[in-house]
Amino acid sequence: MPEHSFAKKSSRSRQSHINTFDFSADQVEAVRQLVGRTIADVECELIIETLVDQRGSRTNTARLLGISIRALRNKIHEYVECGMIVPKPDVH
């Protein structure tokens, strides 16, 4: 069984572990900037930014994120209840 420990202590071990997944330097840097944030916050930002990118299309956003329309609608409802601004679908 392969060892998959993401909690390696030395930077050398961490660097070699990251390289085994063939991430680009930009991808590694993007992930490092997420350290310290909650998964819920990152998920929310990803959903909102994908909605912006897709001009509010729930169908395209759900497809790109690999989640069901229902799951996306539930998340959007949750964000709206918390007072967040969620992009509306562009009907043009």
N, CA, C and O atoms as a DFTB+ gen file, in Angstrom:
368 C
 N C O
     1  1       0.846      -1.175       0.000
     2  2       0.000       0.000       0.000
     3  2       0.888       1.233       0.000
     4  3       1.764       1.337       0.858
     5  1       0.697       2.198      -0.947
     6  2       1.560       3.370      -1.022
     7  2       1.335       4.302       0.155
     8  3       0.231       4.416       0.688
     9  1       2.411       4.962       0.541
    10  2       2.329       5.917       1.641
    11  2       1.873       7.261       1.098
    12  3       2.492       7.806       0.184
    13  1       0.786       7.802       1.659
    14  2       0.269       9.103       1.248
    15  2       0.131       9.982       2.478
    16  3      -0.979      10.204       2.962
    17  1       1.211      10.468       2.970
    18  2       1.166      11.338       4.134
    19  2       1.320      12.779       3.694
    20  3       2.346      13.153       3.127
    21  1       0.303      13.591       3.951
    22  2       0.349      14.995       3.585
    23  2       0.893      15.834       4.726
    24  3       0.994      17.054       4.589
    25  1       1.242      15.232       5.829
    26  2       1.720      15.973       6.989
    27  2       3.208      15.760       7.205
    28  3       3.647      15.608       8.345
    29  1       3.982      15.747       6.151
    30  2       5.426      15.561       6.273
    31  2       6.031      16.801       6.911
    32  3       5.557      17.914       6.687
    33  1       7.088      16.609       7.713
    34  2       7.629      17.705       8.492
    35  2       8.658      18.548       7.751
    36  3       8.657      19.770       7.900
    37  1       9.521      17.950       6.971
    38  2      10.567      18.748       6.339
    39  2      10.085      19.304       5.013
    40  3       9.265      18.685       4.335
    41  1      10.598      20.487       4.637
    42  2      10.201      21.084       3.364
    43  2      10.688      20.228       2.203
    44  3      10.048      20.188       1.152
    45  1      11.809      19.545       2.382
    46  2      12.312      18.660       1.327
    47  2      11.320      17.528       1.072
    48  3      11.021      17.216      -0.080
    49  1      10.812      16.917       2.131
    50  2       9.828      15.849       1.976
    51  2       8.554      16.383       1.350
    52  3       7.978      15.752       0.464
    53  1       8.116      17.545       1.809
    54  2       6.895      18.133       1.284
    55  2       7.072      18.436      -0.199
    56  3       6.178      18.149      -0.996
    57  1       8.205      19.008      -0.582
    58  2       8.457      19.347      -1.972
    59  2       8.472      18.098      -2.844
    60  3       7.878      18.099      -3.922
    61  1       9.136      17.035      -2.403
    62  2       9.183      15.829      -3.217
    63  2       7.807      15.194      -3.311
    64  3       7.471      14.615      -4.344
    65  1       7.007      15.288      -2.266
    66  2       5.657      14.728      -2.291
    67  2       4.797      15.498      -3.288
    68  3       4.058      14.893      -4.065
    69  1       4.887      16.812      -3.272
    70  2       4.113      17.628      -4.194
    71  2       4.522      17.333      -5.629
    72  3       3.661      17.229      -6.503
    73  1       5.801      17.199      -5.887
    74  2       6.277      16.957      -7.248
    75  2       5.788      15.635      -7.817
    76  3       5.693      15.498      -9.037
    77  1       5.476      14.659      -6.974
    78  2       5.023      13.374      -7.490
    79  2       3.677      13.500      -8.178
    80  3       3.295      12.622      -8.952
    81  1       2.948      14.582      -7.908
    82  2       1.652      14.800      -8.548
    83  2       1.772      15.665      -9.798
    84  3       0.759      15.951     -10.436
    85  1       2.977      16.088     -10.163
    86  2       3.232      16.883     -11.360
    87  2       2.431      18.181     -11.414
    88  3       1.876      18.524     -12.458
    89  1       2.368      18.900     -10.304
    90  2       1.744      20.213     -10.291
    91  2       2.729      21.235     -10.840
    92  3       3.937      21.111     -10.642
    93  1       2.205      22.248     -11.536
    94  2       3.059      23.336     -11.998
    95  2       3.414      24.220     -10.805
    96  3       2.773      24.142      -9.757
    97  1       4.418      25.047     -10.965
    98  2       4.807      25.974      -9.893
    99  2       3.647      26.907      -9.552
   100  3       3.440      27.230      -8.382
   101  1       2.891      27.344     -10.558
   102  2       1.736      28.213     -10.314
   103  2       0.657      27.494      -9.513
   104  3       0.043      28.083      -8.624
   105  1       0.429      26.226      -9.826
   106  2      -0.577      25.460      -9.096
   107  2      -0.159      25.267      -7.640
   108  3      -0.984      25.394      -6.736
   109  1       1.106      24.965      -7.411
   110  2       1.612      24.787      -6.056
   111  2       1.449      26.097      -5.284
   112  3       1.014      26.087      -4.132
   113  1       1.792      27.213      -5.905
   114  2       1.660      28.512      -5.243
   115  2       0.198      28.830      -4.938
   116  3      -0.109      29.346      -3.864
   117  1      -0.695      28.532      -5.861
   118  2      -2.118      28.784      -5.639
   119  2      -2.629      27.987      -4.442
   120  3      -3.385      28.510      -3.623
   121  1      -2.225      26.741      -4.340
   122  2      -2.648      25.911      -3.209
   123  2      -2.052      26.440      -1.908
   124  3      -2.746      26.488      -0.892
   125  1      -0.797      26.832      -1.921
   126  2      -0.164      27.353      -0.709
   127  2      -0.880      28.598      -0.187
   128  3      -0.921      28.826       1.022
   129  1      -1.439      29.395      -1.079
   130  2      -2.162      30.589      -0.651
   131  2      -3.480      30.251       0.033
   132  3      -4.074      31.106       0.691
   133  1      -3.940      29.021      -0.114
   134  2      -5.173      28.582       0.532
   135  2      -4.941      28.070       1.949
   136  3      -5.889      27.924       2.721
   137  1      -3.699      27.801       2.288
   138  2      -3.383      27.264       3.609
   139  2      -3.854      28.242       4.678
   140  3      -3.580      29.440       4.609
   141  1      -4.563      27.713       5.658
   142  2      -5.070      28.528       6.752
   143  2      -6.525      28.947       6.573
   144  3      -7.143      29.476       7.497
   145  1      -7.066      28.709       5.387
   146  2      -8.475      29.026       5.138
   147  2      -9.292      27.761       5.319
   148  3      -8.790      26.651       5.140
   149  1     -10.556      27.940       5.674
   150  2     -11.405      26.761       5.827
   151  2     -11.836      26.247       4.457
   152  3     -11.893      26.996       3.482
   153  1     -12.134      24.968       4.409
   154  2     -12.626      24.375       3.162
   155  2     -13.939      25.037       2.767
   156  3     -14.178      25.272       1.582
   157  1     -14.788      25.341       3.732
   158  2     -16.070      25.998       3.431
   159  2     -15.855      27.357       2.765
   160  3     -16.563      27.697       1.817
   161  1     -14.889      28.134       3.250
   162  2     -14.597      29.436       2.642
   163  2     -14.051      29.279       1.232
   164  3     -14.440      30.015       0.326
   165  1     -13.157      28.328       1.046
   166  2     -12.573      28.092      -0.277
   167  2     -13.659      27.601      -1.236
   168  3     -13.717      28.041      -2.384
   169  1     -14.512      26.699      -0.774
   170  2     -15.604      26.188      -1.595
   171  2     -16.536      27.323      -2.014
   172  3     -16.928      27.405      -3.177
   173  1     -16.888      28.187      -1.083
   174  2     -17.766      29.312      -1.367
   175  2     -17.144      30.218      -2.425
   176  3     -17.809      30.588      -3.392
   177  1     -15.892      30.571      -2.252
   178  2     -15.218      31.435      -3.214
   179  2     -15.152      30.774      -4.589
   180  3     -15.363      31.438      -5.604
   181  1     -14.866      29.488      -4.631
   182  2     -14.796      28.764      -5.897
   183  2     -16.148      28.761      -6.601
   184  3     -16.222      28.971      -7.811
   185  1     -17.209      28.524      -5.850
   186  2     -18.553      28.510      -6.440
   187  2     -18.916      29.893      -6.959
   188  3     -19.381      30.025      -8.090
   189  1     -18.708      30.927      -6.147
   190  2     -19.055      32.292      -6.560
   191  2     -18.245      32.704      -7.796
   192  3     -18.804      33.243      -8.751
   193  1     -16.948      32.454      -7.778
   194  2     -16.107      32.844      -8.916
   195  2     -16.457      32.060     -10.176
   196  3     -16.368      32.596     -11.281
   197  1     -16.851      30.805     -10.024
   198  2     -17.270      30.023     -11.185
   199  2     -18.594      30.547     -11.727
   200  3     -18.792      30.598     -12.941
   201  1     -19.496      30.933     -10.837
   202  2     -20.748      31.555     -11.281
   203  2     -20.471      32.851     -12.047
   204  3     -21.089      33.103     -13.081
   205  1     -19.556      33.662     -11.549
   206  2     -19.187      34.905     -12.243
   207  2     -18.649      34.569     -13.628
   208  3     -19.064      35.158     -14.627
   209  1     -17.722      33.615     -13.678
   210  2     -17.105      33.212     -14.941
   211  2     -18.142      32.692     -15.936
   212  3     -18.017      32.915     -17.141
   213  1     -19.152      32.009     -15.436
   214  2     -20.184      31.410     -16.283
   215  2     -21.416      32.312     -16.411
   216  3     -22.491      31.849     -16.792
   217  1     -21.258      33.577     -16.098
   218  2     -22.321      34.585     -16.191
   219  2     -23.604      34.136     -15.493
   220  3     -24.710      34.334     -15.996
   221  1     -23.423      33.523     -14.315
   222  2     -24.556      33.137     -13.487
   223  2     -25.208      31.819     -13.855
   224  3     -26.163      31.408     -13.197
   225  1     -24.721      31.144     -14.888
   226  2     -25.339      29.889     -15.318
   227  2     -25.131      28.800     -14.273
   228  3     -24.014      28.338     -14.041
   229  1     -26.230      28.406     -13.653
   230  2     -26.158      27.338     -12.646
   231  2     -25.787      26.010     -13.293
   232  3     -25.018      25.236     -12.724
   233  1     -26.327      25.742     -14.475
   234  2     -26.050      24.481     -15.163
   235  2     -24.568      24.349     -15.488
   236  3     -23.951      23.330     -15.179
   237  1     -23.995      25.377     -16.109
   238  2     -22.577      25.322     -16.471
   239  2     -21.688      25.268     -15.237
   240  3     -20.692      24.545     -15.215
   241  1     -22.048      26.033     -14.211
   242  2     -21.255      26.048     -12.982
   243  2     -21.238      24.672     -12.339
   244  3     -20.175      24.171     -11.973
   245  1     -22.406      24.055     -12.198
   246  2     -22.482      22.716     -11.598
   247  2     -21.670      21.711     -12.407
   248  3     -20.958      20.882     -11.840
   249  1     -21.778      21.785     -13.738
   250  2     -21.038      20.856     -14.599
   251  2     -19.535      21.044     -14.417
   252  3     -18.806      20.066     -14.252
   253  1     -19.066      22.286     -14.445
   254  2     -17.632      22.547     -14.297
   255  2     -17.099      22.096     -12.943
   256  3     -15.979      21.595     -12.845
   257  1     -17.905      22.276     -11.897
   258  2     -17.463      21.911     -10.555
   259  2     -17.679      20.437     -10.232
   260  3     -17.199      19.947      -9.210
   261  1     -18.398      19.732     -11.095
   262  2     -18.624      18.307     -10.878
   263  2     -19.590      18.028      -9.742
   264  3     -19.462      17.033      -9.029
   265  1     -20.577      18.937      -9.580
   266  2     -21.602      18.733      -8.553
   267  2     -22.973      18.791      -9.213
   268  3     -23.111      19.255     -10.344
   269  1     -23.973      18.319      -8.499
   270  2     -25.324      18.343      -9.059
   271  2     -25.892      19.762      -8.984
   272  3     -25.457      20.588      -8.181
   273  1     -26.866      20.012      -9.839
   274  2     -27.569      21.299      -9.806
   275  2     -28.201      21.491      -8.425
   276  3     -28.188      22.592      -7.876
   277  1     -28.742      20.431      -7.884
   278  2     -29.386      20.516      -6.569
   279  2     -28.381      20.924      -5.490
   280  3     -28.679      21.776      -4.653
   281  1     -27.196      20.318      -5.509
   282  2     -26.162      20.678      -4.526
   283  2     -25.766      22.145      -4.694
   284  3     -25.587      22.862      -3.710
   285  1     -25.632      22.586      -5.949
   286  2     -25.286      23.988      -6.196
   287  2     -26.387      24.912      -5.691
   288  3     -26.102      25.914      -5.035
   289  1     -27.620      24.589      -5.985
   290  2     -28.743      25.424      -5.513
   291  2     -28.778      25.482      -3.991
   292  3     -29.039      26.543      -3.423
   293  1     -28.524      24.374      -3.327
   294  2     -28.492      24.370      -1.868
   295  2     -27.390      25.281      -1.343
   296  3     -27.600      26.023      -0.384
   297  1     -26.215      25.228      -1.968
   298  2     -25.103      26.092      -1.555
   299  2     -25.456      27.560      -1.786
   300  3     -25.214      28.405      -0.924
   301  1     -26.031      27.860      -2.953
   302  2     -26.412      29.240      -3.257
   303  2     -27.420      29.744      -2.227
   304  3     -27.298      30.867      -1.737
   305  1     -28.405      28.926      -1.900
   306  2     -29.407      29.302      -0.901
   307  2     -28.735      29.602       0.447
   308  3     -29.074      30.578       1.115
   309  1     -27.798      28.766       0.826
   310  2     -27.045      28.946       2.073
   311  2     -26.277      30.277       2.056
   312  3     -26.277      31.009       3.045
   313  1     -25.628      30.582       0.932
   314  2     -24.847      31.813       0.829
   315  2     -25.746      33.041       0.882
   316  3     -25.409      34.030       1.534
   317  1     -26.890      32.985       0.197
   318  2     -27.829      34.114       0.199
   319  2     -28.356      34.354       1.609
   320  3     -28.478      35.501       2.038
   321  1     -28.667      33.285       2.328
   322  2     -29.151      33.419       3.711
   323  2     -28.109      34.059       4.623
   324  3     -28.458      34.702       5.613
   325  1     -26.831      33.882       4.292
   326  2     -25.746      34.486       5.077
   327  2     -25.453      35.912       4.629
   328  3     -24.558      36.561       5.168
   329  1     -26.206      36.403       3.640
   330  2     -26.036      37.770       3.188
   331  2     -25.031      37.963       2.065
   332  3     -24.675      39.095       1.739
   333  1     -24.577      36.885       1.477
   334  2     -23.615      36.997       0.380
   335  2     -24.332      37.371      -0.914
   336  3     -25.496      37.027      -1.120
   337  1     -23.620      38.076      -1.770
   338  2     -24.146      38.425      -3.081
   339  2     -23.751      37.320      -4.055
   340  3     -22.568      37.054      -4.265
   341  1     -24.757      36.684      -4.644
   342  2     -24.544      35.588      -5.576
   343  2     -24.975      36.077      -6.960
   344  3     -26.072      36.614      -7.114
   345  1     -24.118      35.893      -7.965
   346  2     -24.486      36.345      -9.324
   347  2     -25.772      35.719      -9.811
   348  3     -25.998      34.519      -9.651
   349  1     -26.615      36.549     -10.411
   350  2     -27.846      36.075     -11.018
   351  2     -27.544      35.589     -12.437
   352  3     -26.589      36.050     -13.061
   353  1     -28.344      34.674     -12.939
   354  2     -28.135      34.218     -14.315
   355  2     -28.264      35.378     -15.303
   356  3     -29.151      36.220     -15.166
   357  1     -27.382      35.417     -16.290
   358  2     -27.417      36.408     -17.359
   359  2     -28.385      35.892     -18.401
   360  3     -28.140      34.849     -19.007
   361  1     -29.482      36.602     -18.624
   362  2     -30.531      36.116     -19.532
   363  2     -30.420      36.712     -20.928
   364  3     -31.399      36.679     -21.673
   365  1     -29.302      37.239     -21.302
   366  2     -29.130      37.821     -22.635
   367  2     -28.853      36.773     -23.655
   368  3     -28.682      37.087     -24.833
